[in-house]
Amino acid sequence: MSNTTSTDRIQMEASWKQHLLPEFSKPYMNSLREFLKKEVAARKVIYPRGSEFFAALNACPFDKVKVVILGQDPYHGVNQAHGLCFSVKPGVEIPPSLVNIYKELKNDLGIAPAAHGHLQSWADQGVLLLNATLSVEAGKAGSHQKKGWEQFTDAVVEHLNRERSGLVFVLWGSYAQKKGEVIDAKKHLVLKGPHPSPLSAHRGFFGCKHFSQINAYLKSQGQTPIDWQLPSLQSQ
């Protein structure tokens, strides 16, 4: 997000910008912008880079979204976060929650775990990998919660719920499920389950078979299913 208030400087894919532009002139967004400016001025390290705050939206134009996976916070470790929830940059160790996602993919669809955690190819196919909070201070999980990002990402969910139909919303864990309470289950498929974190995956995430359910639903809507097999880094 630019430090300027000029909306033409916002680095966001055109269709999303059309839907979300009014959010940038609301009081909460001005407060968020000031908070981020102060954090930068205090020389705090923020993840991901500012140019990647809206990476999930930029990878998935509004009309191309098929699936929405809701996360909570960006990763707060070095070189991890790049704007897609659960994803890490190439060459970065695969985080525990993503390891468990890969295990469920193997159980559900027989897809062998990838050797990396870069989920860009899912995003390219219409999987919106959206965190509720789009920035975090290095080493401090949750440090940018309740600063305004949640209101912005609520607007993302509300626009999709209202203006699209036949989407799949994947809500893993109580936080995502609360955020997804506005979703109309008559218009969309809503999949709920425990979070894939090692703390909760054994409570029903393993065996949920959400990936096969997503593809079955997409086919029923006349949509191309998602190829969950991640390409090797060499071919990305």
C-alpha positions as CSV (number, residue, x, y, z in Angstrom):
1,M,0.0,0.0,0.0
2,S,1.5,3.3,-1.0
3,N,2.1,6.0,1.6
4,T,0.2,8.4,-0.7
5,T,-3.6,8.8,-0.4
6,S,-3.9,8.8,-4.2
7,T,-6.0,5.8,-5.2
8,D,-4.4,5.6,-8.7
9,R,-1.1,4.5,-7.0
10,I,-2.7,1.4,-5.4
11,Q,-1.0,-1.7,-6.8
12,M,-4.0,-3.9,-7.3
13,E,-5.4,-6.0,-10.2
14,A,-8.0,-3.9,-12.2
15,S,-11.2,-5.9,-11.5
16,W,-10.5,-6.0,-7.7
17,K,-9.6,-2.3,-7.7
18,Q,-13.0,-1.6,-9.3
19,H,-14.8,-3.4,-6.5
20,L,-12.7,-2.3,-3.6
21,L,-11.7,1.2,-4.4
22,P,-14.2,2.8,-2.0
23,E,-12.6,1.0,0.9
24,F,-9.4,3.1,0.4
25,S,-11.2,6.3,1.3
26,K,-12.8,5.0,4.5
27,P,-11.6,6.0,8.0
28,Y,-10.4,2.5,8.9
29,M,-8.1,2.4,5.8
30,N,-6.6,5.9,6.6
31,S,-5.9,4.6,10.2
32,L,-4.3,1.4,8.8
33,R,-2.2,3.5,6.4
34,E,-1.0,5.7,9.2
35,F,-0.2,2.7,11.4
36,L,1.9,1.1,8.6
37,K,3.8,4.4,8.0
38,K,4.7,4.6,11.7
39,E,5.9,1.0,11.8
40,V,8.1,1.7,8.8
41,A,9.4,4.9,10.2
42,A,10.3,3.1,13.4
43,R,12.4,0.8,11.2
44,K,10.4,-2.3,12.0
45,V,10.6,-5.2,9.5
46,I,7.2,-5.9,8.0
47,Y,6.2,-9.0,6.1
48,P,5.4,-9.4,3.3
49,R,6.8,-6.5,1.3
50,G,4.4,-3.7,0.6
51,S,4.2,-4.7,-3.1
52,E,3.0,-8.1,-2.0
53,F,0.2,-7.0,0.4
54,F,-2.4,-7.6,-2.3
55,A,-0.7,-10.6,-4.0
56,A,-3.6,-12.9,-3.5
57,L,-6.0,-10.5,-5.3
58,N,-3.5,-9.7,-8.0
59,A,-3.1,-13.4,-8.8
60,C,-6.8,-14.0,-9.0
61,P,-9.0,-11.5,-10.9
62,F,-12.5,-11.1,-9.4
63,D,-14.3,-13.1,-12.1
64,K,-11.7,-15.8,-12.2
65,V,-12.0,-16.8,-8.5
66,K,-13.4,-20.4,-8.1
67,V,-12.2,-21.3,-4.6
68,V,-11.5,-19.1,-1.5
69,I,-9.2,-20.5,1.2
70,L,-9.2,-18.2,4.2
71,G,-6.1,-17.9,6.4
72,Q,-5.4,-15.6,9.4
73,D,-2.0,-14.0,9.5
74,P,1.0,-13.9,7.1
75,Y,4.0,-15.9,8.2
76,H,6.3,-13.8,10.4
77,G,9.5,-15.7,9.7
78,V,12.3,-14.5,7.4
79,N,11.5,-14.9,3.7
80,Q,8.3,-16.8,4.3
81,A,5.4,-14.5,3.5
82,H,4.7,-13.4,0.0
83,G,1.0,-12.5,0.1
84,L,-0.7,-16.0,-0.4
85,C,-2.0,-17.7,2.7
86,F,-0.3,-21.0,3.7
87,S,2.3,-20.5,0.8
88,V,6.0,-19.8,1.2
89,K,8.5,-18.6,-1.2
90,P,10.6,-21.1,-3.2
91,G,13.5,-22.5,-1.2
92,V,11.9,-21.8,2.2
93,E,11.2,-24.7,4.5
94,I,7.6,-26.0,4.3
95,P,5.7,-24.8,7.4
96,P,3.9,-27.4,9.6
97,S,0.3,-26.5,8.5
98,L,1.2,-26.8,4.9
99,V,2.9,-30.1,5.5
100,N,-0.4,-31.3,6.9
101,I,-2.3,-29.9,3.9
102,Y,0.0,-31.9,1.7
103,K,-0.7,-35.0,3.8
104,E,-4.5,-34.6,3.3
105,L,-4.0,-34.1,-0.4
106,K,-2.2,-37.4,-0.5
107,N,-4.9,-39.1,1.6
108,D,-7.7,-37.5,-0.5
109,L,-6.4,-37.5,-4.1
110,G,-3.2,-39.5,-4.0
111,I,-1.1,-36.5,-4.8
112,A,2.4,-36.9,-3.5
113,P,3.6,-34.0,-1.3
114,A,5.5,-31.3,-3.2
115,A,9.1,-30.6,-2.4
116,H,8.4,-26.9,-1.9
117,G,5.6,-24.7,-0.4
118,H,5.0,-22.3,-3.3
119,L,1.3,-22.3,-4.0
120,Q,1.3,-19.9,-6.9
121,S,-0.1,-22.4,-9.4
122,W,-3.2,-22.9,-7.2
123,A,-3.7,-19.1,-7.3
124,D,-3.2,-19.0,-11.0
125,Q,-6.1,-21.5,-11.4
126,G,-8.5,-19.4,-9.4
127,V,-7.8,-20.3,-5.8
128,L,-7.9,-17.1,-3.7
129,L,-5.4,-17.7,-0.9
130,L,-6.6,-14.9,1.3
131,N,-5.3,-14.0,4.8
132,A,-7.5,-12.0,7.1
133,T,-4.6,-9.7,8.0
134,L,-2.3,-8.8,5.1
135,S,0.9,-7.7,7.1
136,V,2.8,-8.6,10.2
137,E,5.9,-7.5,12.1
138,A,8.8,-9.8,11.8
139,G,8.8,-12.4,14.6
140,K,5.6,-11.2,16.1
141,A,2.5,-13.2,15.2
142,G,-0.7,-11.3,15.2
143,S,1.0,-8.0,15.6
144,H,-1.0,-6.3,12.8
145,Q,-4.4,-7.7,13.8
146,K,-7.2,-5.3,14.6
147,K,-5.6,-2.4,12.7
148,G,-8.0,-2.4,9.8
149,W,-7.0,-5.3,7.5
150,E,-9.8,-7.5,8.8
151,Q,-12.4,-5.0,7.7
152,F,-10.8,-4.8,4.2
153,T,-10.7,-8.6,3.8
154,D,-14.3,-8.8,5.1
155,A,-15.2,-6.5,2.1
156,V,-13.4,-9.0,-0.2
157,V,-15.5,-11.9,1.1
158,E,-18.7,-9.9,1.0
159,H,-18.2,-8.8,-2.6
160,L,-17.6,-12.4,-3.7
161,N,-20.5,-13.7,-1.7
162,R,-22.9,-11.1,-3.0
163,E,-21.8,-10.8,-6.6
164,R,-20.7,-14.3,-7.6
165,S,-22.3,-17.7,-7.3
166,G,-21.1,-21.2,-7.3
167,L,-17.8,-20.5,-5.4
168,V,-16.2,-22.8,-2.8
169,F,-15.3,-21.2,0.5
170,V,-12.9,-23.2,2.6
171,L,-13.0,-22.4,6.3
172,W,-10.3,-24.2,8.3
173,G,-10.5,-23.4,12.0
174,S,-12.7,-21.3,14.2
175,Y,-11.2,-18.0,13.1
176,A,-11.9,-18.6,9.4
177,Q,-15.4,-20.0,10.2
178,K,-16.3,-16.8,12.1
179,K,-15.1,-14.6,9.2
180,G,-17.1,-16.8,6.8
181,E,-20.4,-16.4,8.7
182,V,-21.7,-14.0,6.1
183,I,-21.4,-16.5,3.2
184,D,-24.7,-17.7,1.7
185,A,-24.5,-21.5,1.7
186,K,-27.4,-21.6,-0.8
187,K,-25.3,-19.8,-3.4
188,H,-21.9,-21.3,-2.6
189,L,-20.4,-24.4,-1.2
190,V,-19.0,-23.8,2.3
191,L,-16.5,-26.4,3.6
192,K,-15.6,-26.2,7.3
193,G,-13.1,-28.2,9.3
194,P,-10.4,-28.0,11.9
195,H,-7.3,-25.9,11.1
196,P,-4.4,-27.9,9.5
197,S,-2.1,-26.8,12.3
198,P,-0.3,-29.7,14.1
199,L,-2.3,-28.6,17.2
200,S,-5.7,-29.3,15.6
201,A,-5.3,-31.3,12.4
202,H,-5.9,-34.6,14.1
203,R,-9.4,-33.4,15.2
204,G,-10.9,-33.9,11.8
205,F,-8.8,-32.0,9.2
206,F,-7.2,-35.3,8.3
207,G,-9.9,-37.2,6.4
208,C,-12.0,-34.2,5.6
209,K,-11.5,-34.8,1.8
210,H,-12.1,-31.2,1.0
211,F,-10.0,-31.2,-2.1
212,S,-12.0,-33.9,-3.8
213,Q,-15.2,-32.1,-2.7
214,I,-14.0,-28.9,-4.2
215,N,-13.4,-30.5,-7.5
216,A,-16.7,-32.4,-7.6
217,Y,-18.6,-29.2,-6.9
218,L,-16.7,-27.2,-9.6
219,K,-17.5,-30.0,-12.1
220,S,-21.2,-29.8,-11.1
221,Q,-21.0,-26.1,-11.8
222,G,-19.5,-26.6,-15.2
223,Q,-16.2,-25.4,-14.1
224,T,-12.7,-26.9,-14.7
225,P,-11.5,-28.6,-11.5
226,I,-8.3,-27.5,-9.8
227,D,-5.1,-29.4,-10.5
228,W,-3.8,-29.6,-7.0
229,Q,-0.5,-31.2,-8.1
230,L,2.1,-28.4,-7.8
231,P,4.7,-28.1,-10.5
232,S,8.3,-28.5,-9.7
233,L,10.1,-25.2,-9.1
234,Q,12.0,-25.6,-12.3
235,S,8.8,-25.4,-14.3
236,Q,7.1,-22.6,-12.3
